[in-house]
Amino acid sequence: MRDAQALMAQGSLDAGLLMLEYVVQRGHAPGMVALGRLYDPVGFQPGRPFQRPNPRRAGELYGRALAAGDPDAAALRDGLLAWLRADIAAGGATAEDSRRTLEALETPSAPPR
């Protein structure tokens, strides 16, 4: 996790992202939060490492981190859900996507088989 953050801070975004994805695949909850923040439209920075936010991916990562017990995930997920609701209320070009994303994130997933 520290190596991923160090690489990204040095500008090696692709290498840092690969390392971050690796820790997420291994179930590291703080890594899920860190990756979610990169996708989150709240505070999004274009080109670091993505050109556009992905609220659905951010929400999925926050949900996984929350289930894994990360205390930071709840507030970030709540902030994302508030952002989606505000985007829907604004009625702009992304409102329909935000509505679908909000519905997907608020619908409980089926238990694994």
PyMOL commands that set and color helices and strands:
alter all, ss='L'
color gray80, all
select helices_A, chain A and resi 2-9+13-25+29-39+55-67+73-90+95-106
alter helices_A, ss='H'
color red, helices_A
deselect
rebuild
show_as cartoon
